[in-house]
Amino acid sequence: MVNSLKIKILALVTLILILVISSVSYMNYVQQKEMLHEIANRNTSVLVETIKSSIGNAMLSGRSDEVGNIFRRIKSRELVKSIRIVDTNGIILNSADPTEIGTRTVEAPQHRATSPNLNLLPDDGLFISYAKIFNAPQCYQCHPAGQETLGLLEIRLSLDYLSNFLNRERNTAVASSATLIILTFVTICALLYLYVDRPIRRLVAYMEQVEQGDFDHRVQITSSVEMKSLSESFNRMVVRLKAMMERTISHERELARAQEKLSFHRETHLMNGRLEEQIREIENLNITLEERIEEIEEANYKIADLAGELEDKNTNLEKAVAKLSTLYRLGLAINSTMEVESLYHLVVKTTMETLQAQIGYIILYDPNCEVLRVTNLIGLNDPLPSEGKVPMKETGVSTWVISNRKPLLISDINQNPEFDRFSLLGYERKTVICAPLMVKDEIIGTLTMVNKADSTTYNHEELELLSTIAAQASIAIKNAMLYDEQQRTYLNTIQALVSAIEASDSYTRGHSERVTKFSLALARKLELPQDRLKVIERAAILHDIGKIGIDLSLLHKEANLTEADVEELQQHPNIGMRILEPIEFLHDVRLCIGQHHERYDGLGYPNQLTADDLLLESRILAIADSFDAMTSDRPYRKALGVDLAIQELAENAGTQFDPVLVPIFIDLLKTPNFLPDRHATPAQQREAVLAALPDDSGEETLVAQLAAERVRKQHSTIIYHSRIAQGAE
């Protein structure tokens, strides 16, 4: 009985019900308890603010004795047990009960003096709340201005009515849960009996009839779809079982009749004679077939010779197809990027995989000096000597290729003593192929593959493939160089325009360079990838280019700005975006420039974007730009100290600035030897900070700074360009 499936199902379902309903009831009770406490907390907060407002109004009107009357009127309520004002030492300054004034409270918490509002958990049916009463300018006639807190407002509320409500809810939940468990248990018992137990008993009874040989009876169970399907399947099984028994009996009868036929031996002998004649005919056919097979074998030999020739041709064709496929894939790959360094890496890596080389690299040649620069050396873990620069030697492989302007194959270094076995890069040559990188008659370097991975030697076919790859890569590398040079030309021209503004304003001179250094320092602290570092570097250099379209007199104005002045100044991000709009590769830089005055809370300008719509680079640039602006002299104010600037950043984190980035930037500023002497002037502090930053802003910033210096020496030309920009705007 204990092992009954019905008992197990009932026990399991009952246990699950008890656990689920008990858990839900307990969670509901806890949630109601927390909700009641939250209601008491909010009611107390509203009461505290109301009382503080009443006290403030009474004190401002000079009716200080009205405070006690207010307390007594509030205490007359049934829920308020006590209300009083105490100082930070626990002395009662005022109370609804006049006898308490001047006495000391025993249970005053030490930490209440540090929190503006404090609500304590209920204790013995009481909800205790403390709130600070701050000193205000209106109170300075009665209280010293240096005193921050005038006292603490203490209110004690009774929670008896909430506790009674909570107990009633708990009793109701227990009764409901018990009733639900009992009803569910009875319902499951009835369902198990009607739809499981009774149909199974009927099916077992019919199985006993089948066991006794009654195959004609059929069982019909329709209590459920599953039981109906089970009964129908059982009926079909009985029918098939009956048919199998009948077929077995029939086969046994046929076997008996076959055994009777075997008694006729004469017929069997006749059949054997005919079988022998057929065998002789088959033997004659086999002889004829053997003759035909010999003829087929001769034809197969001829076909095999033709297949060998065809296989050789197919092998050569496959090699040619593989070579063309490799060149096609390489061409697609190297034409997919215009970044020079990425292109170098892609060419070397793809060529090494194709030619199974252990070591591969590109050497760049400068005809103005006798030094070669190694780049993207793959397969060698040792660091490059002298920043990758090696001298040109007559025994060097790349030197020979550059001098002769043709590829070189060294199948075995032992058979070519005119070349060095050990390279200046720190590896041993065994087999080498090297091809020149040439565009028309200009040689820009070499592509070298060293030592095969399977320890075999390179051959002329692989040298030819490398030469083809080098020729294809040369054009892509030259185009990438020209594209990179075009980008630098664009940036230098635009930076010169930015420097036009700074050169005409002594207050903002060098602002772009400083913002660039600050932004890059924070971006590297965040470990941003190289492509994003380039975006933020360019955006920092060009972030104020839109000021070209702003009137110079407005930029130098020392008086208070009018609303129209502010509106015009706030257009410089949009002006900067329009200036850079024709330059496609500066798309992300344009977005960053247009967003560098937006705020984290969406209250910035010009488009009031929120944090979710801002680039990470824009948020970094906003912090660096604001810090340099605060620590720089302006026409309307002197520079702030670094400490005050850090304090401003911290106070505006989460509103104006990204709250995650601000602490990282502050930690960067507080790094040992990063900040200058705190007693120095703000200008000296700023210069010391810039001196401590890593001066690795990149080649673009360096070239832009040189261009800026040239523009500063031509002030009249700068003013001319500024006026042209204003007229276009």
N, C-alpha and C positions, 0 to 999 in steps of 0.2 A: 504493500500500500504506500509506503514511504517513497518507493522508487517509481511511482506513477507519474507519467508525463503531465497529467492534469494538475496534480499537487505541486509539481515543480513550477509550472507556468503560473499558478495562482500565487505561490510564495514569492516568485521573482517579481511579478507585477505589483504585488502588495508592497514589497520592500522598496521598489522604485518609486511608487506613489508616495509612500511615507517620506522618503528622502527628498523627493522633488518638492512636495507641498510644504514640508518642514523648512526646507531651504528658502523657498519663496516667501513663506510667512515671516521667517526670521529676517531676511533682507528687507521686507516691507516694513517690519517693526523698526529696524535700524534706520531705514531711510526716513520714516516718520519722525523718529526721535531727532535725527539730524535736522530735519526740516523745521521742527518746533524750536530747536535751539537757534537756527538761523533766523526764524521769525522774531524770537526774543532779542537776538543781536541787532537786527535791523530796527526794531521798535526802540531799543535803547539808544541806537545811534541817532535816530530822528529826535527822540526826547532830549538827548544831550545837546544837539545843535540848537533846538528850540530854546532850551534853558540858557545856553551860552549867549544866544541872541538877545534874550530878555534881560540877562545880567548886563550885557554890554550897553543896551539901551538905557537901563536904569542908571548905570554908572555915568554914562555920557550926559544924562540929564541932571546929575548931581543928587539923585535919590538913592544913596547907598543902602539906607535902611529898608528900601523896597525889596532887596535881595532876600532877606529873611522871610518876608511875607510871601514872596514867590515860592520859596522852598516849602513853606507851611501849606500853601494851597495845593502844591503838587503832592505833598506827602499825605494829604487828606484822601487821596485815592487809595483804593484797597490794595492795588498791586505794588505801590511804592512803599518799601519798608523804611528806607532812610535816604536822605539827600543832604550833602554837605560839601564844603570846600576846604581842602587841607593843603598845607605847603609840602615841599619836597622832604621835609624832616618828619612829617606825620602830624604836625600841630593843626588842629581844626580851627580854620579861620572864620567860617560861618556855617550854620546848620539849621535845618528845620526845627531841631530841638535846641533851644537856647542854652540848655544846661551843658551841652557838649562843647561849646565854644571855648577855646583856649586849652582843651585837654589834648592828649596825644593818642593817635590810633595805634593799635598793637599790630594789626595784620597788614599794614601798608607795605606793598611790594617794593623792593629796591629798584626794579627796572621800570616802574611807572614814570619816573622822571625823564626817561630817555625816549619814550614813545608818545607822539601827539595824541593818539587814541588807543585805549587798551581795554578789551573786553575779556573778562576771566570766565572760565568754565563754571557752570553752576556748582555751588557748594552748599549742602544741606538745604536744598530747595530755593537758594538765592542766586540771582544772576547779577554779578558785580561789574560795573563799568567805570573806567577812569578816563578822563579827557583833560588835556592841558588847556589852561587859560593863558594865552600869550600876551605879553606886554605890547602895546600899540602906541603910535605917536599921540593918540588922544589921551593916553593914560600917563604921559610923562609928567603932568603937573602933580600927580599924586605918587608916582613911583619913579625910581631912577631909570634913566634910559638904558643903562647897561644891564638891567635885570631882564633876562629873556622870558622867564616864566613867572606869572603872578601866583599861580596855585594850580591845584588839581581838583576837578569836579568829580565827586564820587557819588554814584547812584546804585542802590541795591533794590532789585525787583524780585517779587515773589513768583515762583514758577509752579505753585500748587495747582492752579487751574490747568496748566499744560500737562502736569503729571497725571491728573485725573483723566484727562482726555486720552492720554497715551495708554493708561491702564485699560480703559474701556475698549480701545482699539485692539489691544493685545488679546483680551478675553474673547472679543468677537472673532478675531483671526483664528484662535485655537479652536473654538466651536465650529467655525466654518470648515476648517481643515479636517477635523474629525468626521464631520458629516459627509464631506466630499470623499474621504477615503472609504467610508462604509458603503456609500452608494456605488462607488466605482467597483468595489470588491464584489458586491451582490450582482451587479450588471455583468462583470466578467465571468462569474460562476455560471450565470444563466446562459451566456453566449457559448461558453465552452461545452455545456451540456447539450445545447440544442444543435450546434454546428460542428462539433468535433467528436464528443464522446459517443452520442447516440448513432451518428452515421458510421463510425468506426466499428461499433458493435455489430451493426447489420452486415458490414463487409466481412468481418471475421466469421460470422455465422455462414455466409455463402461460401467462403473458402473451405470451411469444413465439409460442406456438401460436395464441392468439387473433388476434395480429397477422397471422398467415398465413391466417386465415379459418376456423379450427376453433372453432365456437361450441358444439359438443355435448359437449366434454370438461368434466369438473368436477374441481376440486381439493378434497381433503379434508386439512386440517391440524388435528390434535388435541393438539399438544404443550402448548398452554396455552389458557386461555379467550380471551385477547386474539387469538392467532393463529387460533383457530377462528372467532371473530367476524369477523376480517379476511377469511378465506377465504370464509365464507358471504356477506359483503357483496360480495366480488368476483364470486362466482357469480351473485348477483342482478343485478349490473351487466351481466354478459355476457348474461343472459337478456333484460333490458330493451333492450340494444343490438341483439340479434337481432330482437326484436319491432319496434323502430323501423325497422330496415332493411326488414322485410317490409311495414310500413304505407306506407313511402315508395314502394315499388314498386307497391303497390296504388293509391295516389293518382295516380301517373303513368299508370296504365292507365285510370282513370276520366276523367282529363283528356283523354285521346285520344278516348274515346267522346263526351265533351261537344263537342269540336271538330267531330265528324262531324254532330252535330245542328244546328249553326249553318248548315249548308248548306241547310236548308229555309227559304228566305226567305218563302214564302207564309204559312206559319204565323206568322212574325214580323210581317208586315203586319196580319194579322187581330188579333193581340194588340195592336198599336199602335192600331187602330181602337177596340177595346174600352176601351183606356186613355184615349182622347180623350173618349169618352162619360162615363167616370167623372170626368174632370176637369171637364166642364161641370156635372155634378151637384154636385161639390164647390164650384164657384163659386156656384151657387144657395144652397147651404147657408151659404156665407160671408156672403152678403147678409143672410140671415135672422139670422145670428149677430151681425152688426154692429148690427142693430136691437135685439137683446137686450142687447148691450153698452152702448148708450146708456141703456137703462132701468136697467141695473145702476149706471152712473156716477151717475145722478141719486140712486139709493138710497145710494150711497157718500157723496155730499155731505151727505145728511141724517145718515148715521152719523158722519161726521167732526165735524159740529156737536155731536152728542151726546157724542162722545169728548172734545172740548175741554172741555165742561162737566164731564164726569166727571174729567178730568185735574186741573182746578182744585180739584174737591172732594177728589181723592186727595192733592193737594199740601197742602191745608189739614189733611187728616187725618194725613199724614205728619209735618207740623210739630207737630201736637198729640201724636202718639205719641212723637216724639223728645223733646218737652218733658217728657211724663210719664215716659219712660224715664230721662231725665237726672235728674229729681227722685227717681225711685225709687233709681237708683244712688247718688245723693248721700245719700239718706236712709239706705241701708244702710251707706255709708262712715262718715258722721258718727256713727251710732249704734253703730259697732263699737269706739269708743274712749271712755274717760272721762278721758284726759289732756287738760287744757285747752289747753296749747301745741300738742300734736299735732293737736287738733281745729281750732284756729285755722288751722294750716298746711294741713290737709286741705281745709277749706272754701274758703280763698283759692285754692289750687292747682286744685281741681276746678272752681270757678266760672270761673277764668281760661281753662281749657281749653274749657269749654262756651261761653263768650261771646267767645272769641278775643281776650282783652284783652292788651295789652302790659304793663300795670302793675296790680297788685291788692293790697289790704291791708285790714285791719280796724282800726277806731279804737274804743277803749274809752272810755266816758264815765263820769266820777265826778261825781254831782250836788253833792258837797260842795266842789268846787273848779272853777275856770274853766279847766282844763287838760285836753287830750285826749292819750291815750297811743296811739301807733301801734304795732301789732304785726304780725309776719309780712308785711312789705313784700316782695313778689316782683316782679322785673322791673327793679329799680333797684339798681345796684352801689354807689352813694354811701352812706356811713354815715349813720345817722339822727341828726338834730340833738338835742342835750341828752337823750340816752338815749331817744329816740322821743317826747318830750313836746312838744306844740305848743299855743300858746294858741288860745282860741276867738275867731274874728274874724267879723264880720258878712259879710265877703266870702268866707268859706270854705264849701265845699260841704257838709262834714260838719256844720258849725255850723248851716247852714240846715235840713238834714234832721233834726237833733236838736231844733231849736227848733220846727219845724212838724210833727214826728212823721209824716212821709210821704215817699215816695221822690221822687227828683229826676232828670230827664232833661235833659242839655245836649247836644243834637245837634251844635251848632257853638258854640264858646266866643266866636266873634266876634259872635254874635247875642245874647249874654248878658253885657253889660259889667258887670253888677252883681257878677259873680264874678271872682276873680283868675285871670289867664291862667297865671301861674307859681305853683306850690304851694310852701309852706314846706319841703316835703320835697325840693325840688330838681329838679322835672320840669315840663315845659310841658303844660298841658291843651289838648286839641283837641276831644275828645268824651268825655263822662263820664256814667255812671249810678251812682247811689248810693241804697242802701235802708237803712232803720233796722233794727237788731236789737232787737226788742221782745218781751217776755213779759208778756201782759196789758197793763197800762198802764205798766209799767216799761221804760224804754229803757236798754239796756246798751251801745249803740255803733252803729256803721254798718259796712256792707260796700260797698266802692267798687271799681269797675272803670274804668280810664282808658285811652283810645286803643286802637282796634281794630288787630289785627295786619295786616289787609288794607287799612288806611287809609280804610275806609268810616266811616259814622257810626252811632251807636246809635239804635234806634227804640223805639216804645212796647211792641212785643211783647217785646223783650229786657229792657226795664225791668220789665215784668210778670213775666218769668221770674226776674229777679234778686230781685224782691220776694218771690216764692214761695220761692226758695232761702233768702233772709234769714229769712223766717218759720220755715222748717223748721230752719235752723241756730240760731236764737235759743233754741229750746227745748232743743236738744242742748247748747249752750254754757252755758245756765243750769243744766241738770242736772249738767254737768261741774263747774261752779263749786260747786254744792251738795255734790257728791261729794268734791271737793277739800277743801272746808271741813269735811266730816264726817271725812275722813282726818286733817286737822290736829287736830280735836277729840279723836279717838281717841288720837293720838300725844301730845298735850299732857297728857291725863289719865294715860296710862301713864307718861310722863316724870315727872309729878308723883309717881307712886308710886315710881319709881326714885330720885328726889331725896329721898324719905322715908328711904331707907337712908343715902344720903350725908350728909344733914343731921344724922343721929343719930351719924355717925362722922366725926370730924375728920380721920382718916387717909385716907379715901377720898373726901373732899369734892372735887367737880369732876372725879372720875375719868372719868365718862362723856363729858364735854365734851372732855377731853384725848384720850381714845381715839378719839373721833370725828374730831378734827383730824388725828391721826396717820394714821388709816385712810384718810381722804379724800386726804391728801397722797400716800400710797403708791399709792392707786387712780388718782389723776390722773397720777402718774408712769408708770403702766402704760397710760394712755390708754383706760380703760374707758368704755363708752358711758354716756349720762346716766341711763338707767333702772337700770343696775347701780350707778352712784354713789348713787342714791337708796336702793337696797337696803342698801348697806354703811353709809350715813349713819344710816338708821333702826336697823339692827342694832347699830351702835356705841353709839347713844344708849340702847338698851333692853337691852344684852347682860347686865346684872346684875339685871334685874327679878326673876329667880327668887329673889334673896336676900330678897325680901319674906317668903317662906315659911320662912326660916332663923331660928332663935332669935337675938335680938340679943346675948345674953350670949356666944353662941358666936362671933359676928362680932367681938366686942371682947376675946376671950380672949387674954391675954398668955402664959399658960403653954403648955407643949407640948400639942398636940392629941392626943387618943386616937384609936384606930382608928375608933371609932364617930363621933367628931367629924368626922374626915376624910370618912367615908362620907356623913354628913348634908350637909356642905358641897358634896360632889360631886354632889348632887342638884339644885343650883340651876339648871343648864341645862335639865333636864327640867321643873322647876317653871315656868321662864320660857316654855317651849314650850306648856305647858298653859294658862298665863295668856293667851297670845296666840292660842290655837287658835280661839276664836269669830270672830276678825277675819280674813276671807277674804283681803283684799288684802295681808296681811302674811305670806303663805305662805313666800316665800323668806327673809324676815326671820326667821321662826320657825326655819327650818332652820339659818340662819347662827348664831342664838343658841344652838341646841342643839349646835352643832359647835365653838364657839369655844374649848373646852378639850380638843378632840381633838388628837392628835399626828400628825405626818407618818408616823411609823413604826407607828402603830396601837396605841400603848400609852397613849393618853389616856383621858379619861372624858367622858360616862358610858357610851358604847357601843363604845369601842375601834375606831373607824372608821379605815381606812387612807387613804392619800393619794388613791387613785382614787375614793373615795366622798365626798370633802370638796369643798364649794363653794370656788371661788377666793376669794370674799368671806370665807369662814370662815378660810382660811389667812392672809389679810391681817389680819383682826381679831385672830387669835391672836398675831401678831407685835406689833401696836400695843398690845394689852392687856398682854402680858408686859413690853414695854419700859417702859410707864408704871408697872406694878406694881413693877418693879425700881428705878425712880428715884423712888419714893414712899415716905414713911415709913409703917411698919406697926407695930401694937402690939408685935410680937415682934422688930423690927429697925429700924434706920435705913435711909434711902434709899441705894442704891448710886450711885456717880458715873457719869456718862454713858460714860466710857471703859470702866469695868467692865461696864456694861450692854451696850455694843456687843460686848465680848469674849464675854460670855455668849451673845449672839445668834449670833455666828459659830461658837462651839464647838458649839452645839446645832443648827446647820443640817444638815438631812438626817435628824435624829432627831426632835426636837420640832417644828422649824419647816421650812417649805418651803425647800430649798436654792437655789432660783432667786430667791425673793422677798427673802431675807435680805440678799444683797449689794446689791440695789437700795435697800432701806430704809437700809442702812448708808451707801451713797453719798449718799442724801438727807440723812442726819444730818450727813455730813461736808461738805456744800455750804458754800462760803464764806459767812460771816455767818449761818449756820444754827445752829451750836452756840455756846454761850456760852464765857466764859473758863474754861479747864480748872482753874484754881486756885480757882474759886468753890466754895461748898458745894453738895452734891447738890441741895438744894431750890432754890438760886439757879440752878443749871444747868437744872433742869426748867422753871422759870418762863421762863427766857430762850429755851428751845427753843420753848415754846408761843407766846411773843411773836413769834418769827420765822416761824411757820407762817402761810399765807394764811388770813385770817379770812373765809372764804366758804362756811361750812358749810351755808348755805341758810336759807330762811325758817323751816323746821320746827325746826331747831336753835335759832334765835334765840328763837322763841316758847316752845320747851321750856325754854330757860334762864331766861326771864322767869317762867315758871310755877314753875320750881325755886326761884327766889329767894323767891317768895311762900310756897312750902311751907316753906322754911328759917325764915321769920319766924313760922311757926305750928308750933313743935316739938311741942307737946302733941298737936295734931291728927294730926301725922305718926305719932307713936307709936301713936295709936289705930288708924290705918289699918293699920299694920304688924301689930298684934296680931290684927286682924280677918283679915288675910291668913294669918297663922300658924294661926289656928283653922280656917280653910277648908282649909288644906293638911293 
